[in-house]
Amino acid sequence: MTPPDHVATQAAAHSSVQPPDAPPPVLEPGHTLSTVTDKISSIVLTAPPPRSWYFGLAISFALVMLLMWTITQLLWRGVGIWGINIPVGWGFDIVNFVWWIGIGHAGTLISAILLLLRQTWRTSINRFAEAMTLFAVACAGLYPLLHMGRPWFFYWLIPYPNTMGLWPQFRSPLVWDVFAVSTYASVSLLFWYVGLIPDLATLRDRSRHRLGRKVYGMLAMGWRGSALHWHRYETAYLLLAGLATPLVISVHTVVSFDFAVGQVPGWHTTIFPPYFVAGAIFSGFAMVVTLAVPLRAVYGLQDFITERHLDNMAKIMLATGWIVAYGYAMEAFLSWYSGSPPEEYVLVNRMFGPYRYQYWALLACNIAVPQLMWSRTVRRTGWMLFIVSILINVGMWQERYIIVVTSLHRDFLPSSWGMYHGTKWDWSMFAGTIGLFLALLFVFLRLLPMISIFEMRTLVEEEKHVHGGHSDTSDPRGPAP
Amino acid sequence: MAQLFHPSMNTFSRMTIFGAVFLLGGALWLASVWSRSNYVTEVGVVRDQPVPFSHVHHVAGLGIDCRYCHTSVETSASAGMPSTATCMNCHAHIWKQSPLLEPVRASYRTGESLEWTRVHDLPDFVYFNHSVHVAAGVGCVSCHGRVDKMPLMWREHSLHMDWCLECHRNPEPHRRPREEVFNLAWERPTKEPTTPGSHAAKPADHAEAVAGHAQTDDIHLAALEIAAAIPPGYDSDVARQVTILTSCSTCHR
């Protein structure tokens, strides 16, 4: 199950020399095929989980219980326990839905678009970023379902021949949302699973427990690592990447239509789709960094998730952050340029109205704070980037809050103006989904390899070509796991 | 390394993966069939009643008009169930010793109403008005079936929303002259042009018919006022009426 020794010795022999003009490595030198496999698979198979794993799982599991309790209360007493009411009928539920869906986008971008662009540095972060996507979509999906009030009728959203003689309102973006999000969830799941198959076979072969071998074996679907398997795998993975690529753009575009198609001042604007997509990638990468920094510290993965990864992600955040900033600027400009008093008032109300603190906090977190990433030190220092990423997450949540709440609470008719605040149940639901997200992530870390083993082994070989000089004619992935 | 799985697992796993598609499809098909089955809709199911009242005997045999018992069908939302006194109009004189009618006599003596089991029960979130349907020329038989052939009462139609909408989306084929509403045996003369699909061809007749009913029915008059407010583009009377009839708030108020 381990690669032949000659590969390992060769790799060890010439991994130290690095040409001065080459980019910093995506895999620290000194690794061989076997050390990569050992390191990543041992986290799942042999090493006892670190104490922080138990601690984190305990806290997030407690939050999951809080979520269960909140949902029980919600189903028992109705959506009235939330702060929503006319004029603000969309509150935390939609804010959190958009926030979570946005976070998921980085996973798809990393796994699909960066794959197609042959960005090899994606290799060590794509697995857990995809897992993050799935868990974020799961959290996001809870909100619109529970917002319906009678979630057991969720299937009314799906067009099927029914005894009511009705179809969903196809002209409503809320229905497009159902298609967009469910497609997104299923393609992401499939993509993640297909990418896992060779690694599941590795775990099957290395697992010491009979049950582990059986379960991983079942999931590996008879993977033997033959050339035919690899050929089919590569084809399928590339096709799925092609399928997932438009989803990076389409899902949040459709989410933005939920607002942009409405006529509410502050929503009815064509800048929303690109601005939402950029915001989604911005917040998604912030969440990947939020997860990657503690992960590499706790599990000692600095060799795999290197400073170059942090640096690249920081650059993407900086770029998407500027697109988002442009979006804010255009929103402000057009609300003035429209010449329409309600549109103009939206901006004034956001800046100086009752929600002004949230608005300025949003600008501080999403425009000012990311500018720190111009500094190379910030980009390459884990804890600094971690703080920046947390603030961006907060800022992006504020952004959705501002868009949803300030647009609704004062619209055309001053007589029907009102205020909105989340109740304790809104907050407990939000905390609960964060707990669900983290709990799923902790379970994932324990049961599946958080970094793609076989793709990292490809990197071992490529690093040799780039940084070592020698070439090796053997299969870069080594023999079948 | 020892074999993890028996070779038969290959076949088994293929079967489960491809079988899952059929299993899922089958489950959805079953749910769809089940929701339309008589088991759920109670079509053709006879319910227990305190007295085995026969519509065959009273309607077909004796020729009693629907409105003799269901007195408010032309004037209010509910068709009305007859009071025990209505039954006793006859049964004080005929079949007065019949043990089957003892609950009726008991009700008359004590003043306690007979508790019939409702056969046509719409959900409470549906607003239904008998008088509007009668005024619009919808015959009893259209919804209740050939009651004069039912020895005991059962449901003739599912009362599903798609069944309501089938008529609301295209009411003309289900309408009849006002005087034939209570005639269960009435059949549309074959030469009359108002068959499905051709109703739009005769808007003038339709307008007359609508206007005629409107004089007798306030609720319908209100509906016409709404129709008048519908902007141009919906300029056919039929289209206007269908717009009203298929508006959510017509039935779900």
Interface residues (C-beta under 8 A of the other chain):
Chain A: Y160 P161 N162 T163 M164 G165 L166 R204 D205 R213 K214 G217 M218 M221 G222
Chain B: M1 L4 F5 N10 S13 L28 S32 S35 R36 S158 H160 M161 D162 W163 C164 L165 E166
